Amino acid sequence: MASIQLEFNKALNKTLSNLLIFYVAIYVRLSKAEEGKSKEEQSRSITNQKSICFNYLNGLIESDNGIIKYVFVDYYIDDGFSGSNFDRPAFQKLKDDIQKKRINMVIIKDLSRLGREHIESDEYLEKWFPEHDTRCIAILDNIDTFSESANNEIAPILNWANERHNKETSKKIKKTFRDNINAGLYMGSEAPYGLIKGNTKETKHQLTVDEEVRSIIIDIFDKAKQEWSLNKIAEYLTNKNIPIPSIHKKSNRGIKTKTFELWDPNTVKDILTNEMYIGNMVQGKTTRLSLKSKKVTYIPKEDWIVVENTHEAIIDRDTFYIVQDILKKNSHKQENSKDYLLKGLLICKECGHTLSIQQNKNAKQSYTVCNYYKKYSKYDVCTSHRFNYRVVEKSVLNSIKEECKKYVDSTNFEKLLKDKEKSKNKINETKLLIKKSTNTIEKYKKQINITYMDKLNNKIDDDTFQSVQYNLKSKINDEQLIINELEETLKIIENKVYDEPNYKKIVEKYLSFETPERTSLLQIIDKIEVSQDGSLDIYYKIKTPYK
Ligand SMILES: [Zn+2]
């Protein structure tokens, strides 16, 4: 105990010694739903948000124990601007002031103030604010980015203060939530893919089938039943231009999007293992350690709360359980999918370091990241180079296919063969030169022997012997250098030339739709430079026939 206390005191002293000051902005926005209301209600909503945030700030000031200072700077108010649009004047000004270091803390009533779409507000919450050392509090969502960052010395103190504040409310909310779940009411904020939440007060906890995707889900289960792999199903859905669940969700909410994204095998797996499709209500898969925490913990499957037959089934139980067996049987095969095709080939165009590929927290998608940035992001070196790995891979494969098509063109094919012939001639030439130099060295070595014999037989004197020896040895040296250089050249040319059957196989492979193996990929690609705007420069080992 004593040592814990000591550690705590140490941390506290350290904190006190660099007293922290938060310059606080309160950001207020009229949300979409409120826009339709009367002027009076609208202004009440603005006033309401302002006072919720300001009271919260006062609560913090009271509980700071003098350790943390809060300085309220200003309200930033966007009145009547849509949440989906980040070009809101007050929000822009807020960002500006953060960049100018006038603000390092933002309080909002709830996350929807930041933006109507989760992806965008998450981006701010998880990237933009932390990158600008700005603490963000979303009161109703119990999010405080600062108290969650791991390498934060005052986090325990903040947590302690918040805990007292929230404990009672949190208990009440949790209990109602659990009761509802146990009764089979759907408590999620958004219905799972394929199902729709009712939109009246009476039906908002009930699910019905989303007719637009019913057939897609049936199709996915059908293919799985035929033992198609997750990868193959994902590719099939992508090729059929079927929108991925998150994009479909957006269009359900009336948000038009031109984005097209690839299906991820893990998304397919999530669908195939979701009991919601046989009419069961499955909830309680995740929990938050506390309401203020945004970190989600996954609960083991046996502890999920399942209430049977709460809504219409899309898939019959027989099919569902057959598919579960198939998935289990093939699960060991899936693990290999983590072996990324482009591993080690992606290079940061800006700084020249390798990009690594990592999965995000819920392991659903993989992203690239510049290693240099990852390691030293504090020092403002390079940029994240964060791109969806699947998209990068797909675009690399497409570009290889394009490249390979060029070779199929017969005129180019001829030219390619000529190039190859030229290279072959060059190889022979080089080999001849090496041979010649090797012979020369042999000749010099013989001469050394001869002079040595001459010296033994007293045909030449000591001085002559020494100088002749020296001359011959340096000539051998020179010749050896020439050989080394020729061998280097030879290596380079030989690497560029590949034998014909092998080349044909590779071209065929890339023109078919199957995903190539890593080994054949390594044979034709030297490196892929990824620039921060997402463009790719692919360096081929094979020569472009158009050159
Ligand atoms: Zn970089």
Residues whose N, C-alpha, C, O or C-beta is under 5 A from the ligand:
A	BS01	ZN	C348 E350 C351 G352 C370 Y372 C382 T383
